[in-house]
Amino acid sequence: MSGDRIVAVGLLTEQELHLLGAGFDRVWPVDQAPCFEGLLAAIDEADRKLWRERNEGRDAPQGQG
């Protein structure tokens, strides 16, 4: 395995991809990416969990000080 790390994942239009130019060298069209729907579902669930945890922390009673 190479030493390359994934540092970003993005959903781009063809126009946006064109603006990035030749330096953007790895692209997978959504309709050709296996399990893409599952990936989106996992991202959505992680986001919901994060917001639930933040909201629960905000609603918790504060200690007396």
C-alpha positions in Angstrom: 0.0 0.0 0.0 1.3 3.5 -0.8 1.9 6.2 1.7 -0.9 8.3 0.2 -3.6 9.4 2.7 -7.1 10.5 2.0 -7.4 14.1 3.3 -10.7 15.0 1.7 -13.8 13.6 0.1 -16.1 15.8 -1.8 -19.2 15.8 -4.0 -18.4 18.0 -7.0 -20.3 19.0 -10.1 -18.5 18.6 -13.4 -18.0 22.4 -13.5 -16.4 22.4 -10.1 -14.1 19.5 -11.1 -13.1 21.4 -14.2 -12.2 24.5 -12.1 -9.9 22.3 -10.0 -7.9 21.5 -13.0 -5.4 18.7 -13.7 -4.0 18.7 -10.2 -7.1 16.8 -9.0 -6.2 13.3 -10.1 -8.6 10.8 -8.5 -12.3 11.0 -9.4 -15.0 8.4 -9.2 -18.3 9.2 -10.8 -21.1 8.6 -8.3 -23.0 6.3 -10.6 -19.8 4.1 -10.9 -18.9 4.0 -7.2 -20.0 0.8 -5.5 -21.9 1.1 -2.3 -22.1 4.9 -2.6 -25.6 5.0 -1.1 -24.4 3.0 1.9 -21.5 5.5 2.4 -24.0 8.5 2.3 -26.2 6.7 4.8 -23.3 6.1 7.1 -22.2 9.8 6.9 -25.7 10.9 7.6 -26.0 8.6 10.7 -22.7 9.8 12.1 -23.8 13.4 11.7 -27.1 12.7 13.4 -25.3 10.9 16.3 -22.9 13.9 16.7 -25.8 16.3 16.9 -27.8 14.1 19.3 -24.7 13.9 21.6 -24.2 17.6 21.5 -27.9 18.3 22.3 -27.9 15.8 25.1 -24.9 17.5 26.6 -26.5 20.9 26.3 -29.7 19.7 28.0 -27.9 18.0 30.9 -28.2 19.9 34.3 -25.2 22.0 35.2 -23.4 21.3 38.4 -23.7 23.8 41.3 -20.7 26.0 41.5 
